[in-house]
């Protein structure tokens, strides 16, 4: 699992919605990075 997928899971444990975290990552790093992370999360 990638750093970013672990980061999203960590934020979920802190009570932050997955969609919110992914949206923030998309804003900063682009749609391709968000899709990579979503794929990684779905394949765990």
PDB file of N, CA, C, O and CB in Angstrom:
ATOM      1  N   UNK A   1       0.845  -1.175   0.000  1.00  0.00           N
ATOM      2  CA  UNK A   1       0.000   0.000   0.000  1.00  0.00           C
ATOM      3  C   UNK A   1       0.894   1.243   0.000  1.00  0.00           C
ATOM      4  O   UNK A   1       1.925   1.283   0.673  1.00  0.00           O
ATOM      5  CB  UNK A   1      -0.964  -0.005   1.224  1.00  0.00           C
ATOM      6  N   UNK A   2       0.488   2.233  -0.752  1.00  0.00           N
ATOM      7  CA  UNK A   2       1.288   3.440  -0.894  1.00  0.00           C
ATOM      8  C   UNK A   2       1.176   4.342   0.335  1.00  0.00           C
ATOM      9  O   UNK A   2       0.286   4.180   1.170  1.00  0.00           O
ATOM     10  CB  UNK A   2       0.863   4.202  -2.140  1.00  0.00           C
ATOM     11  N   UNK A   3       2.084   5.275   0.418  1.00  0.00           N
ATOM     12  CA  UNK A   3       2.058   6.268   1.488  1.00  0.00           C
ATOM     13  C   UNK A   3       0.707   6.978   1.522  1.00  0.00           C
ATOM     14  O   UNK A   3       0.113   7.146   2.587  1.00  0.00           O
ATOM     15  CB  UNK A   3       3.198   7.291   1.307  1.00  0.00           C
ATOM     16  N   UNK A   4       0.230   7.390   0.357  1.00  0.00           N
ATOM     17  CA  UNK A   4      -1.007   8.164   0.320  1.00  0.00           C
ATOM     18  C   UNK A   4      -2.216   7.357   0.748  1.00  0.00           C
ATOM     19  O   UNK A   4      -3.106   7.885   1.414  1.00  0.00           O
ATOM     20  CB  UNK A   4      -1.231   8.706  -1.059  1.00  0.00           C
ATOM     21  N   UNK A   5      -2.263   6.090   0.376  1.00  0.00           N
ATOM     22  CA  UNK A   5      -3.378   5.246   0.816  1.00  0.00           C
ATOM     23  C   UNK A   5      -3.354   5.101   2.334  1.00  0.00           C
ATOM     24  O   UNK A   5      -4.397   5.167   2.984  1.00  0.00           O
ATOM     25  CB  UNK A   5      -3.315   3.853   0.138  1.00  0.00           C
ATOM     26  N   UNK A   6      -2.173   4.904   2.892  1.00  0.00           N
ATOM     27  CA  UNK A   6      -2.043   4.842   4.353  1.00  0.00           C
ATOM     28  C   UNK A   6      -2.455   6.157   4.997  1.00  0.00           C
ATOM     29  O   UNK A   6      -3.089   6.162   6.052  1.00  0.00           O
ATOM     30  CB  UNK A   6      -0.606   4.495   4.750  1.00  0.00           C
ATOM     31  N   UNK A   7      -2.101   7.260   4.376  1.00  0.00           N
ATOM     32  CA  UNK A   7      -2.459   8.588   4.875  1.00  0.00           C
ATOM     33  C   UNK A   7      -3.978   8.757   4.929  1.00  0.00           C
ATOM     34  O   UNK A   7      -4.518   9.248   5.921  1.00  0.00           O
ATOM     35  CB  UNK A   7      -1.834   9.682   3.988  1.00  0.00           C
ATOM     36  N   UNK A   8      -4.658   8.350   3.866  1.00  0.00           N
ATOM     37  CA  UNK A   8      -6.126   8.456   3.816  1.00  0.00           C
ATOM     38  C   UNK A   8      -6.749   7.618   4.927  1.00  0.00           C
ATOM     39  O   UNK A   8      -7.677   8.069   5.598  1.00  0.00           O
ATOM     40  CB  UNK A   8      -6.667   8.001   2.431  1.00  0.00           C
ATOM     41  N   UNK A   9      -6.245   6.407   5.125  1.00  0.00           N
ATOM     42  CA  UNK A   9      -6.770   5.529   6.174  1.00  0.00           C
ATOM     43  C   UNK A   9      -6.521   6.134   7.552  1.00  0.00           C
ATOM     44  O   UNK A   9      -7.394   6.090   8.419  1.00  0.00           O
ATOM     45  CB  UNK A   9      -6.129   4.130   6.083  1.00  0.00           C
ATOM     46  N   UNK A  10      -5.345   6.692   7.755  1.00  0.00           N
ATOM     47  CA  UNK A  10      -5.032   7.349   9.020  1.00  0.00           C
ATOM     48  C   UNK A  10      -6.004   8.505   9.287  1.00  0.00           C
ATOM     49  O   UNK A  10      -6.508   8.653  10.400  1.00  0.00           O
ATOM     50  CB  UNK A  10      -3.579   7.862   9.013  1.00  0.00           C
ATOM     51  N   UNK A  11      -6.258   9.307   8.279  1.00  0.00           N
ATOM     52  CA  UNK A  11      -7.186  10.428   8.437  1.00  0.00           C
ATOM     53  C   UNK A  11      -8.600   9.934   8.751  1.00  0.00           C
ATOM     54  O   UNK A  11      -9.321  10.573   9.517  1.00  0.00           O
ATOM     55  CB  UNK A  11      -7.199  11.294   7.167  1.00  0.00           C
ATOM     56  N   UNK A  12      -8.999   8.805   8.167  1.00  0.00           N
ATOM     57  CA  UNK A  12     -10.311   8.226   8.474  1.00  0.00           C
ATOM     58  C   UNK A  12     -10.384   7.851   9.947  1.00  0.00           C
ATOM     59  O   UNK A  12     -11.402   8.077  10.601  1.00  0.00           O
ATOM     60  CB  UNK A  12     -10.587   6.988   7.589  1.00  0.00           C
ATOM     61  N   UNK A  13      -9.312   7.280  10.464  1.00  0.00           N
ATOM     62  CA  UNK A  13      -9.284   6.904  11.873  1.00  0.00           C
ATOM     63  C   UNK A  13      -9.365   8.130  12.774  1.00  0.00           C
ATOM     64  O   UNK A  13      -9.835   8.041  13.908  1.00  0.00           O
ATOM     65  CB  UNK A  13      -8.020   6.108  12.183  1.00  0.00           C
ATOM     66  N   UNK A  14      -8.905   9.279  12.267  1.00  0.00           N
ATOM     67  CA  UNK A  14      -8.983  10.530  13.017  1.00  0.00           C
ATOM     68  C   UNK A  14     -10.355  11.192  12.880  1.00  0.00           C
ATOM     69  O   UNK A  14     -10.611  12.233  13.486  1.00  0.00           O
ATOM     70  CB  UNK A  14      -7.898  11.488  12.547  1.00  0.00           C
ATOM     71  N   UNK A  15     -11.239  10.577  12.075  1.00  0.00           N
ATOM     72  CA  UNK A  15     -12.593  11.086  11.930  1.00  0.00           C
ATOM     73  C   UNK A  15     -12.818  11.965  10.711  1.00  0.00           C
ATOM     74  O   UNK A  15     -13.870  12.591  10.587  1.00  0.00           O
ATOM     75  CB  UNK A  15     -12.953  11.842  13.133  1.00  0.00           C
ATOM     76  N   UNK A  16     -11.840  12.019   9.808  1.00  0.00           N
ATOM     77  CA  UNK A  16     -11.980  12.838   8.605  1.00  0.00           C
ATOM     78  C   UNK A  16     -12.447  11.932   7.470  1.00  0.00           C
ATOM     79  O   UNK A  16     -11.856  10.881   7.220  1.00  0.00           O
ATOM     80  CB  UNK A  16     -10.629  13.558   8.238  1.00  0.00           C
ATOM     81  N   UNK A  17     -13.500  12.344   6.792  1.00  0.00           N
ATOM     82  CA  UNK A  17     -14.105  11.569   5.726  1.00  0.00           C
ATOM     83  C   UNK A  17     -13.113  11.305   4.596  1.00  0.00           C
ATOM     84  O   UNK A  17     -12.332  12.184   4.230  1.00  0.00           O
ATOM     85  CB  UNK A  17     -15.331  12.286   5.192  1.00  0.00           C
ATOM     86  N   UNK A  18     -13.147  10.098   4.047  1.00  0.00           N
ATOM     87  CA  UNK A  18     -12.253   9.714   2.952  1.00  0.00           C
ATOM     88  C   UNK A  18     -12.399  10.657   1.757  1.00  0.00           C
ATOM     89  O   UNK A  18     -11.398  11.060   1.165  1.00  0.00           O
ATOM     90  CB  UNK A  18     -12.535   8.270   2.518  1.00  0.00           C
ATOM     91  N   UNK A  19     -13.611  11.005   1.404  1.00  0.00           N
ATOM     92  CA  UNK A  19     -13.845  11.873   0.253  1.00  0.00           C
ATOM     93  C   UNK A  19     -13.206  13.245   0.455  1.00  0.00           C
ATOM     94  O   UNK A  19     -12.685  13.836  -0.491  1.00  0.00           O
ATOM     95  CB  UNK A  19     -15.345  12.024   0.001  1.00  0.00           C
ATOM     96  N   UNK A  20     -13.246  13.744   1.673  1.00  0.00           N
ATOM     97  CA  UNK A  20     -12.636  15.042   1.985  1.00  0.00           C
ATOM     98  C   UNK A  20     -11.133  14.985   1.780  1.00  0.00           C
ATOM     99  O   UNK A  20     -10.555  15.871   1.150  1.00  0.00           O
ATOM    100  CB  UNK A  20     -12.957  15.464   3.429  1.00  0.00           C
ATOM    101  N   UNK A  21     -10.505  13.958   2.305  1.00  0.00           N
ATOM    102  CA  UNK A  21      -9.054  13.817   2.170  1.00  0.00           C
ATOM    103  C   UNK A  21      -8.676  13.642   0.706  1.00  0.00           C
ATOM    104  O   UNK A  21      -7.722  14.264   0.237  1.00  0.00           O
ATOM    105  CB  UNK A  21      -8.540  12.623   3.001  1.00  0.00           C
ATOM    106  N   UNK A  22      -9.401  12.814  -0.015  1.00  0.00           N
ATOM    107  CA  UNK A  22      -9.101  12.596  -1.428  1.00  0.00           C
ATOM    108  C   UNK A  22      -9.291  13.875  -2.234  1.00  0.00           C
ATOM    109  O   UNK A  22      -8.530  14.145  -3.163  1.00  0.00           O
ATOM    110  CB  UNK A  22      -9.983  11.484  -1.994  1.00  0.00           C
ATOM    111  N   UNK A  23     -10.291  14.653  -1.884  1.00  0.00           N
ATOM    112  CA  UNK A  23     -10.520  15.931  -2.559  1.00  0.00           C
ATOM    113  C   UNK A  23      -9.354  16.893  -2.336  1.00  0.00           C
ATOM    114  O   UNK A  23      -8.926  17.586  -3.259  1.00  0.00           O
ATOM    115  CB  UNK A  23     -11.826  16.565  -2.066  1.00  0.00           C
ATOM    116  N   UNK A  24      -8.848  16.930  -1.114  1.00  0.00           N
ATOM    117  CA  UNK A  24      -7.706  17.796  -0.813  1.00  0.00           C
ATOM    118  C   UNK A  24      -6.470  17.351  -1.588  1.00  0.00           C
ATOM    119  O   UNK A  24      -5.722  18.184  -2.101  1.00  0.00           O
ATOM    120  CB  UNK A  24      -7.413  17.798   0.697  1.00  0.00           C
ATOM    121  N   UNK A  25      -6.258  16.053  -1.673  1.00  0.00           N
ATOM    122  CA  UNK A  25      -5.116  15.533  -2.429  1.00  0.00           C
ATOM    123  C   UNK A  25      -5.277  15.869  -3.907  1.00  0.00           C
ATOM    124  O   UNK A  25      -4.314  16.258  -4.568  1.00  0.00           O
ATOM    125  CB  UNK A  25      -4.975  14.002  -2.233  1.00  0.00           C
ATOM    126  N   UNK A  26      -6.498  15.717  -4.426  1.00  0.00           N
ATOM    127  CA  UNK A  26      -6.757  16.040  -5.833  1.00  0.00           C
ATOM    128  C   UNK A  26      -6.473  17.510  -6.117  1.00  0.00           C
ATOM    129  O   UNK A  26      -5.883  17.841  -7.145  1.00  0.00           O
ATOM    130  CB  UNK A  26      -8.211  15.704  -6.203  1.00  0.00           C
ATOM    131  N   UNK A  27      -6.887  18.389  -5.217  1.00  0.00           N
ATOM    132  CA  UNK A  27      -6.659  19.816  -5.401  1.00  0.00           C
ATOM    133  C   UNK A  27      -5.171  20.129  -5.472  1.00  0.00           C
ATOM    134  O   UNK A  27      -4.741  20.956  -6.277  1.00  0.00           O
ATOM    135  CB  UNK A  27      -7.308  20.607  -4.271  1.00  0.00           C
ATOM    136  N   UNK A  28      -4.396  19.473  -4.639  1.00  0.00           N
ATOM    137  CA  UNK A  28      -2.970  19.770  -4.574  1.00  0.00           C
ATOM    138  C   UNK A  28      -2.145  19.024  -5.629  1.00  0.00           C
ATOM    139  O   UNK A  28      -1.203  19.586  -6.187  1.00  0.00           O
ATOM    140  CB  UNK A  28      -2.452  19.433  -3.204  1.00  0.00           C
ATOM    141  N   UNK A  29      -2.497  17.756  -5.904  1.00  0.00           N
ATOM    142  CA  UNK A  29      -1.660  16.915  -6.764  1.00  0.00           C
ATOM    143  C   UNK A  29      -2.316  16.478  -8.073  1.00  0.00           C
ATOM    144  O   UNK A  29      -1.652  15.897  -8.930  1.00  0.00           O
ATOM    145  CB  UNK A  29      -1.253  15.706  -6.011  1.00  0.00           C
ATOM    146  N   UNK A  30      -3.603  16.748  -8.235  1.00  0.00           N
ATOM    147  CA  UNK A  30      -4.277  16.434  -9.490  1.00  0.00           C
ATOM    148  C   UNK A  30      -5.121  15.166  -9.433  1.00  0.00           C
ATOM    149  O   UNK A  30      -5.015  14.346  -8.521  1.00  0.00           O
ATOM    150  CB  UNK A  30      -3.265  16.302 -10.577  1.00  0.00           C
ATOM    151  N   UNK A  31      -5.957  15.052 -10.447  1.00  0.00           N
ATOM    152  CA  UNK A  31      -6.914  13.948 -10.526  1.00  0.00           C
ATOM    153  C   UNK A  31      -6.213  12.596 -10.675  1.00  0.00           C
ATOM    154  O   UNK A  31      -6.664  11.601 -10.108  1.00  0.00           O
ATOM    155  CB  UNK A  31      -7.870  14.168 -11.694  1.00  0.00           C
ATOM    156  N   UNK A  32      -5.117  12.552 -11.432  1.00  0.00           N
ATOM    157  CA  UNK A  32      -4.423  11.272 -11.622  1.00  0.00           C
ATOM    158  C   UNK A  32      -3.945  10.692 -10.301  1.00  0.00           C
ATOM    159  O   UNK A  32      -4.067   9.488 -10.075  1.00  0.00           O
ATOM    160  CB  UNK A  32      -3.238  11.446 -12.567  1.00  0.00           C
ATOM    161  N   UNK A  33      -3.407  11.527  -9.429  1.00  0.00           N
ATOM    162  CA  UNK A  33      -2.922  11.053  -8.125  1.00  0.00           C
ATOM    163  C   UNK A  33      -4.092  10.529  -7.303  1.00  0.00           C
ATOM    164  O   UNK A  33      -3.982   9.488  -6.655  1.00  0.00           O
ATOM    165  CB  UNK A  33      -2.185  12.190  -7.356  1.00  0.00           C
ATOM    166  N   UNK A  34      -5.220  11.252  -7.329  1.00  0.00           N
ATOM    167  CA  UNK A  34      -6.405  10.796  -6.587  1.00  0.00           C
ATOM    168  C   UNK A  34      -6.852   9.423  -7.081  1.00  0.00           C
ATOM    169  O   UNK A  34      -7.165   8.544  -6.279  1.00  0.00           O
ATOM    170  CB  UNK A  34      -7.561  11.813  -6.728  1.00  0.00           C
ATOM    171  N   UNK A  35      -6.882   9.241  -8.384  1.00  0.00           N
ATOM    172  CA  UNK A  35      -7.310   7.961  -8.936  1.00  0.00           C
ATOM    173  C   UNK A  35      -6.344   6.839  -8.563  1.00  0.00           C
ATOM    174  O   UNK A  35      -6.775   5.719  -8.285  1.00  0.00           O
ATOM    175  CB  UNK A  35      -7.435   8.059 -10.452  1.00  0.00           C
ATOM    176  N   UNK A  36      -5.038   7.130  -8.555  1.00  0.00           N
ATOM    177  CA  UNK A  36      -4.066   6.129  -8.122  1.00  0.00           C
ATOM    178  C   UNK A  36      -4.350   5.682  -6.685  1.00  0.00           C
ATOM    179  O   UNK A  36      -4.323   4.491  -6.375  1.00  0.00           O
ATOM    180  CB  UNK A  36      -2.635   6.686  -8.234  1.00  0.00           C
ATOM    181  N   UNK A  37      -4.619   6.650  -5.825  1.00  0.00           N
ATOM    182  CA  UNK A  37      -4.870   6.349  -4.413  1.00  0.00           C
ATOM    183  C   UNK A  37      -6.160   5.562  -4.255  1.00  0.00           C
ATOM    184  O   UNK A  37      -6.215   4.602  -3.486  1.00  0.00           O
ATOM    185  CB  UNK A  37      -4.935   7.642  -3.586  1.00  0.00           C
ATOM    186  N   UNK A  38      -7.213   5.968  -4.988  1.00  0.00           N
ATOM    187  CA  UNK A  38      -8.484   5.235  -4.905  1.00  0.00           C
ATOM    188  C   UNK A  38      -8.306   3.795  -5.379  1.00  0.00           C
ATOM    189  O   UNK A  38      -8.868   2.874  -4.786  1.00  0.00           O
ATOM    190  CB  UNK A  38      -9.574   5.940  -5.745  1.00  0.00           C
ATOM    191  N   UNK A  39      -7.532   3.595  -6.438  1.00  0.00           N
ATOM    192  CA  UNK A  39      -7.267   2.242  -6.925  1.00  0.00           C
ATOM    193  C   UNK A  39      -6.529   1.441  -5.861  1.00  0.00           C
ATOM    194  O   UNK A  39      -6.862   0.283  -5.607  1.00  0.00           O
ATOM    195  CB  UNK A  39      -6.447   2.280  -8.235  1.00  0.00           C
ATOM    196  N   UNK A  40      -5.542   2.049  -5.248  1.00  0.00           N
ATOM    197  CA  UNK A  40      -4.780   1.372  -4.209  1.00  0.00           C
ATOM    198  C   UNK A  40      -5.680   0.993  -3.022  1.00  0.00           C
ATOM    199  O   UNK A  40      -5.576  -0.108  -2.482  1.00  0.00           O
ATOM    200  CB  UNK A  40      -3.621   2.264  -3.736  1.00  0.00           C
ATOM    201  N   UNK A  41      -6.545   1.902  -2.634  1.00  0.00           N
ATOM    202  CA  UNK A  41      -7.461   1.627  -1.516  1.00  0.00           C
ATOM    203  C   UNK A  41      -8.438   0.506  -1.870  1.00  0.00           C
ATOM    204  O   UNK A  41      -8.765  -0.327  -1.025  1.00  0.00           O
ATOM    205  CB  UNK A  41      -8.240   2.902  -1.132  1.00  0.00           C
ATOM    206  N   UNK A  42      -8.897   0.487  -3.105  1.00  0.00           N
ATOM    207  CA  UNK A  42      -9.847  -0.544  -3.517  1.00  0.00           C
ATOM    208  C   UNK A  42      -9.206  -1.921  -3.647  1.00  0.00           C
ATOM    209  O   UNK A  42      -9.895  -2.939  -3.571  1.00  0.00           O
ATOM    210  CB  UNK A  42     -10.482  -0.159  -4.828  1.00  0.00           C
ATOM    211  N   UNK A  43      -7.894  -1.955  -3.843  1.00  0.00           N
ATOM    212  CA  UNK A  43      -7.182  -3.227  -4.026  1.00  0.00           C
ATOM    213  C   UNK A  43      -6.547  -3.755  -2.760  1.00  0.00           C
ATOM    214  O   UNK A  43      -5.831  -4.755  -2.807  1.00  0.00           O
ATOM    215  CB  UNK A  43      -6.127  -3.071  -5.067  1.00  0.00           C
ATOM    216  N   UNK A  44      -6.785  -3.115  -1.634  1.00  0.00           N
ATOM    217  CA  UNK A  44      -6.149  -3.550  -0.399  1.00  0.00           C
ATOM    218  C   UNK A  44      -6.749  -4.823   0.142  1.00  0.00           C
ATOM    219  O   UNK A  44      -6.315  -5.316   1.183  1.00  0.00           O
ATOM    220  CB  UNK A  44      -6.243  -2.477   0.634  1.00  0.00           C
TER     221      UNK A  44
END
